[in-house]
Amino acid sequence: MAKAIMIQGTMSNAGKSFLVAGLLRVFKQDGYKVAPFKSQNMALNSFITREGLEMGRAQVMQAEAAGIEPHVNMNPILLKPTTDMGSQVIVNGEVKATMAAVDYFKQKKSLIPDIMKAYQSLENEYDIIVIEGAGSPAEINLKSDDIVNMGMAKMADAPVLLAGDIDRGGVFAQLYGTVELLEEEEKRRIKGVIINKFRGDKEILLPGLKMLEEKINIPVVGVIPYINIDIDDEDSLSESLEKTETTAAIDIVVIRLPKLSNFTDFNALEYRNGISVRYVKSRKELKNPDLIILPGTKNTMEDLKWLREIGLEAEITRQAKRGTLILGICGGYQMLGEELSDLFGIESGGKMRGMGLLPTKTVFEKDKTRTRVTGVISNIDGEFSLLSGLNFEGYEIHMGETTVADGTRFALITDGENAKNDGAYCGNVFGTYVHGIFDTGNFADGIIDVICNRKGIDMNEIDSFDLEKYKESQYNLLADTVRNNIDMKKIYEILGMEK
């Protein structure tokens, strides 16, 4: 039976996901079989497992840190916001319904059996489970129906470490206020606090740490320095989305759609020297990039309407006609076509004119496509001929089916009996349904080669890159930071284990 420890935070973006990943890698290095768990995740950044089930990418990242294959039991409930007031509710990797927030809160406790079944399956397989909370445990308006913070800690009988983000200021008030708003039983679960993202000399903090410990009667078990580390972020709070300036020879722009999903698709490009990946949401920010990417979105029609209203559609179309390379992924691919039809009201309902840059038409269906895929780029001509024959892997998550004009197929999905066409191209514009297409194989190198060929840049000037090796180095850096700045002997004591 696994031991468990839980990381909760004083707020969203306090660094819970990274702390979980760091602890998992430390425990793995110490010889334990470990797994992450988060009962309920709210994010548009999702992933498809080998079983064809959907889960949050934060737990995928944490599974990588633990050195194990991601499994939907690590994230039994995923909420994907469709509007400001509602979400698609995914339970055990499959869509249950699209609900208004008020309706979900009325019935979420009915999902406890699903949560505990998933947790217990991990409990029987691993030595240590590191559980992640969500937001703050002190959101007193939500506590009565909590299934992700102290409610989850109680169900798993897990000790809690409470993390606060000092980089935003007010960390002592964050930690003290959070503890004081908890019930006595909940306070007793907190066995240590962690101050995260500290810049400066720790000696300056010592008087405050001593006073905090005296006031809350809980030890400070670690002060984690602010570090620059490249690990997949959970959601739109990611700092990478704030990059709007060109800083390298190759300038790639990702349109920051209001319902942007799976922005981690572009990390494999972003991590490389010689390439700048910018996220823009206005015509002024767009400038003159080498490649414009329309990414995935949870609401294709609404986000296309937004592009139209702010003038970005017209600017992207103008640049396409001028010869700028354009790529659409999933919802972005759908936008590039001639027409979108939503007869079942899956998104906004009705029909909508697309951007007209690809000879495609999309119809939204009731059933969601969820599958892992491998494929090969077709023998294409023109701007993207250098991509011909390249292999790729990835996954599909979409509600629409797209028809493509003859002779414009971009790729062939080659998964045995499931072989099918994917994507389309027309001159300097192409699109695909495949998320993660840059992560494996040589597709990323191929795109860079196309851009270098256009600009007269020697491909050797762009560093060669092994994404898997790079990720491993970052997880080990994170583990070193955690090990050197958290009292791991105390953590093992809290777990009831010897280091």
C-alpha positions in Angstrom: 0.0 0.0 0.0 1.5 3.3 -1.1 2.4 6.2 1.2 1.0 9.5 0.2 1.9 13.2 0.5 0.0 16.2 -0.8 1.1 19.6 -2.1 -1.4 22.3 -1.7 -0.9 26.0 -2.5 -2.1 29.4 -1.2 -3.3 30.2 -4.7 -3.2 29.1 -8.3 0.3 29.2 -9.9 2.1 28.9 -6.5 4.2 26.2 -8.1 2.4 23.1 -6.9 2.8 21.2 -10.2 6.6 21.8 -10.3 7.0 20.9 -6.6 5.1 17.6 -7.2 7.3 16.9 -10.2 10.4 17.7 -8.3 9.5 15.4 -5.3 8.5 12.6 -7.7 11.9 12.8 -9.4 13.7 12.9 -6.0 11.8 9.8 -4.8 12.5 8.1 -8.1 16.2 8.8 -7.8 16.0 7.3 -4.2 14.8 4.1 -5.7 11.0 4.3 -5.1 8.2 3.5 -7.6 6.2 6.8 -7.6 3.2 8.3 -9.3 1.3 11.7 -9.4 -2.4 12.2 -8.7 -4.8 15.1 -9.0 -8.4 14.3 -8.5 -9.7 17.3 -10.5 -7.9 19.4 -13.0 -9.2 22.5 -14.8 -7.2 23.2 -17.9 -7.4 23.4 -21.7 -4.0 21.7 -21.9 -4.8 18.0 -22.3 -3.3 14.7 -23.6 -4.4 11.4 -25.0 -3.1 8.2 -23.4 -2.3 5.0 -25.3 -5.7 3.8 -24.3 -7.3 6.8 -26.1 -8.4 8.5 -22.9 -8.0 12.2 -22.1 -6.2 13.7 -19.1 -4.5 16.9 -18.0 -1.0 17.6 -19.3 0.2 18.6 -15.8 0.0 15.0 -14.7 1.6 13.9 -17.9 4.6 16.1 -17.1 4.6 14.7 -13.6 4.5 11.1 -14.9 7.5 11.9 -17.0 9.3 13.2 -14.0 8.4 9.9 -12.2 9.7 7.9 -15.2 6.4 6.2 -15.9 3.7 6.1 -18.6 0.9 8.6 -18.1 -2.4 6.9 -17.2 -5.9 8.5 -16.8 -6.1 7.3 -13.2 -3.6 10.0 -12.4 -6.3 12.6 -13.2 -9.8 11.1 -13.1 -11.7 14.4 -13.6 -10.7 17.0 -16.1 -12.7 20.2 -16.6 -12.1 22.0 -20.0 -13.7 25.5 -19.9 -16.0 26.1 -22.9 -17.3 29.5 -21.7 -16.7 31.7 -18.6 -19.5 29.9 -16.9 -19.2 26.3 -18.0 -16.9 23.4 -18.9 -16.8 20.1 -20.7 -16.6 17.5 -17.9 -14.3 14.6 -18.6 -14.5 11.6 -16.2 -12.0 8.7 -16.4 -10.8 10.1 -19.8 -14.2 10.3 -21.5 -16.6 13.2 -21.9 -19.5 13.0 -19.4 -21.3 16.2 -20.3 -20.9 20.0 -20.9 -22.2 21.7 -17.7 -22.7 25.1 -16.3 -20.5 25.7 -13.3 -23.4 25.8 -10.9 -24.7 22.4 -12.2 -21.3 20.8 -11.8 -20.9 22.0 -8.3 -24.3 20.4 -7.4 -23.2 17.0 -8.4 -19.4 16.8 -8.2 -19.5 14.9 -4.9 -21.2 12.1 -6.8 -17.8 11.6 -8.6 -16.0 10.7 -5.4 -16.3 6.9 -6.2 -14.6 7.6 -9.5 -11.9 9.5 -7.8 -11.3 6.9 -5.1 -11.3 4.0 -7.6 -8.6 5.8 -9.6 -6.6 6.6 -6.5 -6.8 3.1 -5.1 -5.6 1.6 -8.4 -2.4 3.7 -8.0 -2.2 3.0 -4.3 -1.9 -0.7 -5.0 0.8 -0.3 -7.6 3.2 2.3 -6.3 5.4 3.0 -3.2 4.7 6.7 -3.0 1.9 8.9 -4.5 2.4 12.7 -4.6 -1.0 14.4 -4.8 -1.5 17.9 -6.1 -4.3 20.2 -4.9 -5.9 23.0 -6.9 -6.2 26.7 -6.2 -6.3 27.2 -2.5 -7.7 25.0 0.4 -8.9 28.3 2.0 -11.6 29.1 -0.6 -14.3 28.9 2.1 -17.2 29.3 -0.3 -16.2 25.9 -1.9 -15.0 23.9 1.1 -18.3 22.1 1.8 -18.1 20.2 -1.5 -14.3 20.0 -1.8 -12.9 17.0 -3.6 -9.5 18.3 -4.6 -7.8 20.0 -1.6 -8.4 19.1 2.0 -11.3 16.9 1.0 -8.9 14.8 -1.1 -6.3 14.8 1.6 -8.9 13.4 4.0 -10.0 10.7 1.6 -6.4 9.6 1.0 -5.4 10.2 4.6 -2.5 12.2 3.3 -0.2 14.7 5.1 0.0 18.1 3.4 2.7 20.5 2.5 1.5 24.0 1.9 3.3 26.1 -0.7 3.3 29.9 -1.1 4.7 32.0 -3.9 7.0 34.7 -2.5 7.7 36.2 -6.0 4.3 37.8 -6.0 4.8 39.3 -2.6 2.9 38.8 0.7 3.9 35.2 1.2 3.8 35.3 5.0 0.2 36.7 4.8 -0.7 34.0 2.2 0.5 31.2 4.4 -0.8 32.5 7.7 -4.2 33.5 6.3 -4.6 30.1 4.6 -3.8 28.2 7.8 -6.1 30.4 9.9 -9.1 29.9 7.6 -8.9 26.1 7.9 -10.7 24.0 10.5 -8.6 22.5 13.3 -8.6 19.0 11.8 -7.4 20.5 8.5 -4.7 22.5 10.2 -3.4 19.3 11.8 -2.9 17.7 8.4 -0.4 20.4 7.4 3.0 19.0 8.4 5.2 21.7 6.7 5.1 24.8 4.6 7.3 25.7 1.6 8.2 29.1 0.3 8.6 29.0 -3.4 10.2 31.1 -6.1 12.6 33.1 -3.7 15.1 35.5 -5.2 17.9 36.6 -3.0 19.8 35.7 0.2 17.9 33.3 2.4 19.4 34.8 5.5 17.1 37.8 5.0 14.1 35.6 5.4 15.1 33.9 8.6 13.4 36.3 11.1 10.2 36.0 9.1 10.4 32.2 8.9 10.9 32.0 12.7 7.9 34.3 13.4 5.7 32.4 10.9 6.5 29.1 12.5 5.6 30.5 15.9 2.3 31.9 14.7 1.1 28.8 12.8 3.0 26.1 14.8 4.0 24.4 11.6 7.6 24.1 10.5 9.0 25.7 7.3 10.5 22.7 5.5 11.9 24.4 2.5 12.7 27.7 0.7 12.9 27.0 -3.1 14.9 29.5 -5.1 13.4 31.0 -8.3 14.9 28.9 -11.2 14.6 29.1 -14.9 13.5 25.7 -16.0 11.8 24.3 -19.1 9.0 22.0 -18.0 5.5 21.9 -19.5 3.3 24.3 -17.7 -0.3 23.5 -16.7 -2.4 26.2 -18.2 -2.7 29.8 -19.5 -0.9 31.2 -16.5 2.3 30.1 -18.2 5.0 32.8 -18.4 5.8 31.6 -21.9 2.5 33.1 -23.2 3.8 36.6 -22.3 6.6 36.5 -24.8 5.8 39.0 -27.6 9.2 40.1 -28.8 11.6 38.5 -31.3 14.9 37.4 -29.8 16.4 35.0 -32.4 17.1 34.5 -36.1 13.9 32.5 -36.7 10.7 34.2 -35.6 7.7 32.0 -35.0 4.4 33.5 -33.9 1.5 31.6 -32.2 -1.8 33.4 -32.1 -2.9 33.6 -28.5 -6.6 32.7 -29.0 -9.0 33.4 -26.1 -9.7 29.6 -25.7 -6.2 28.5 -26.6 -5.5 24.9 -25.8 -2.5 22.7 -25.9 0.1 25.5 -26.1 2.7 23.0 -25.0 2.6 21.8 -28.6 5.2 24.4 -29.3 7.7 23.8 -26.4 9.9 21.6 -28.6 10.4 24.7 -30.8 10.6 27.1 -27.9 13.4 25.3 -26.1 15.8 25.5 -29.0 18.5 28.1 -29.4 18.1 30.2 -32.6 14.3 30.1 -32.5 12.0 32.7 -31.0 8.4 31.6 -30.3 6.1 34.6 -29.6 2.4 34.6 -28.5 0.4 37.5 -29.9 -3.1 38.7 -29.7 -3.1 41.9 -31.8 -2.2 43.0 -35.3 0.4 45.3 -33.8 2.2 42.4 -32.1 2.2 40.2 -35.2 4.8 42.1 -37.2 6.5 40.0 -39.9 7.3 36.5 -38.6 8.7 33.6 -40.6 5.8 31.3 -39.5 2.4 32.0 -38.1 0.7 29.2 -36.1 -3.0 29.0 -35.4 -3.1 26.7 -32.4 -5.8 24.4 -31.0 -8.8 26.0 -29.3 -11.7 24.7 -27.2 -14.1 26.9 -29.2 -13.1 27.2 -32.9 -16.0 29.3 -34.1 -15.9 31.8 -31.2 -12.2 32.2 -31.5 -12.5 32.7 -35.3 -15.1 35.4 -34.7 -12.6 37.0 -32.3 -9.9 36.9 -34.9 -12.3 38.5 -37.4 -13.4 41.3 -35.0 -9.9 42.5 -34.0 -8.6 42.4 -37.5 -6.1 39.6 -37.0 -7.9 37.4 -39.6 -7.4 40.1 -42.3 -3.7 40.5 -41.3 -3.0 36.8 -41.4 -4.7 36.5 -44.8 -2.7 39.4 -46.1 0.5 37.8 -44.9 -0.5 34.4 -46.4 -1.0 36.1 -49.8 2.4 37.7 -49.4 4.0 34.3 -48.8 4.4 34.0 -45.1 4.2 30.4 -43.9 1.0 29.5 -42.1 0.3 26.4 -40.0 -3.0 25.5 -38.3 -3.3 22.8 -35.7 -6.6 21.2 -34.8 -9.0 24.1 -34.3 -6.5 26.4 -36.1 -6.6 24.0 -39.0 -10.4 24.1 -39.0 -10.3 27.9 -39.1 -8.1 27.9 -42.2 -10.8 26.2 -44.3 -13.7 27.5 -46.4 -16.6 26.7 -44.0 -17.4 25.5 -40.5 -20.8 23.8 -39.9 -22.2 23.2 -36.4 -25.7 21.7 -36.9 -25.8 20.0 -33.4 -24.8 23.1 -31.5 -21.5 21.6 -30.3 -20.0 25.0 -30.2 -21.9 28.1 -31.4 -24.4 26.5 -33.8 -25.1 27.3 -37.4 -22.6 27.8 -40.2 -19.6 30.2 -40.5 -17.3 31.2 -43.2 -13.7 30.1 -42.7 -10.6 32.0 -43.6 -10.5 30.4 -47.0 -6.8 29.6 -47.0 -7.3 25.8 -47.4 -9.7 23.8 -49.6 -11.5 22.2 -46.7 -14.9 22.1 -44.9 -15.5 21.1 -41.3 -18.6 19.7 -39.7 -18.8 19.4 -36.0 -20.0 16.0 -34.7 -21.4 14.9 -31.4 -18.6 12.4 -30.8 -15.1 13.4 -29.8 -12.1 12.0 -31.7 -9.5 10.9 -29.1 -6.6 8.9 -30.4 -2.8 8.5 -30.5 -1.4 8.5 -34.1 1.7 8.0 -36.1 2.0 9.1 -39.7 4.1 10.2 -42.6 4.0 13.5 -44.6 2.7 13.1 -48.1 4.8 13.8 -51.2 4.0 17.4 -51.5 5.3 20.1 -53.7 6.0 23.8 -53.4 7.0 25.5 -50.1 6.8 22.3 -48.0 8.4 19.8 -50.3 11.3 19.4 -47.8 8.8 17.9 -45.4 7.8 15.1 -47.8 8.3 11.6 -46.3 9.0 12.8 -42.7 7.6 10.7 -39.9 5.7 12.1 -36.9 3.8 11.0 -33.8 1.1 12.8 -31.8 -2.5 12.7 -30.8 -5.9 13.9 -31.9 -8.5 15.6 -29.7 -11.4 17.2 -31.7 -15.1 17.3 -32.3 -15.1 18.0 -36.0 -14.6 16.1 -39.2 -12.9 17.8 -42.1 -13.2 17.0 -45.8 -10.3 17.9 -48.1 -10.2 18.6 -51.8 -8.5 16.0 -53.9 -4.7 16.3 -54.2 -4.2 18.5 -51.2 -3.7 15.9 -48.5 -0.9 16.9 -46.1 -0.2 13.6 -44.4 -1.2 10.0 -44.0 -2.0 8.5 -40.6 -0.4 5.0 -40.8 -1.8 3.2 -37.7 -2.4 -0.2 -39.2 -6.1 -0.7 -40.0 -6.8 2.9 -39.0 -4.9 4.4 -41.9 -6.5 7.7 -43.0 -5.7 11.1 -44.4 -4.8 14.0 -42.2 -4.6 17.7 -42.9 -4.3 19.8 -46.1 -1.9 22.1 -47.8 -2.1 24.9 -50.4 1.0 26.8 -51.3 2.5 28.2 -48.2 -0.4 27.2 -45.9 -1.0 23.9 -44.3 -2.9 22.3 -41.4 -3.1 19.2 -39.4 -5.2 17.7 -36.6 -2.1 16.2 -34.8 -1.1 17.7 -31.5 2.4 17.1 -30.3 3.6 16.8 -33.9 6.9 18.7 -33.1 7.7 16.5 -30.1 9.0 13.3 -31.8 10.5 12.2 -35.1 12.1 14.8 -37.4 9.1 17.1 -38.2 10.4 20.0 -36.1 13.8 19.8 -37.9 11.9 19.7 -41.2 9.9 22.9 -40.5 13.1 24.7 -39.4 14.8 23.5 -42.6 12.0 25.0 -44.6 12.4 28.3 -42.9 16.2 28.3 -43.1 16.0 27.4 -46.8 13.8 30.5 -47.3 16.0 32.9 -45.4 19.3 31.6 -46.6 20.3 30.5 -43.1 22.7 27.5 -42.6 20.8 24.8 -40.8 23.9 24.1 -38.8 23.5 27.5 -37.2 20.4 26.2 -35.4 21.4 23.8 -32.6 20.5 20.1 -33.0 18.1 19.1 -30.3 17.0 16.0 -28.5 13.7 16.8 -26.7 13.6 13.7 -24.5 17.2 14.2 -23.4 16.6 17.9 -22.7 13.5 17.1 -20.6 15.5 14.6 -18.6 18.1 17.2 -17.8 15.4 19.7 -16.7 13.7 17.1 -14.4 17.1 16.3 -12.9 17.8 20.1 -12.4 14.4 20.4 -10.7 15.1 17.4 -8.5 18.5 18.8 -7.5 16.8 22.1 -6.6 14.2 20.4 -4.5 16.7 18.1 -2.8 19.1 21.0 -1.9 16.4 23.3 -0.6 13.8 21.1 1.1 14.5 19.1 4.3 14.1 15.7 2.6 14.8 13.9 5.9 11.8 15.7 7.3 9.7 14.8 4.3 10.5 11.1 4.7 9.6 11.4 8.4 6.3 12.9 7.4 5.7 9.9 5.1 6.6 7.5 7.9 9.6 6.3 5.9 13.4 6.3 6.4 15.4 8.2 3.9 
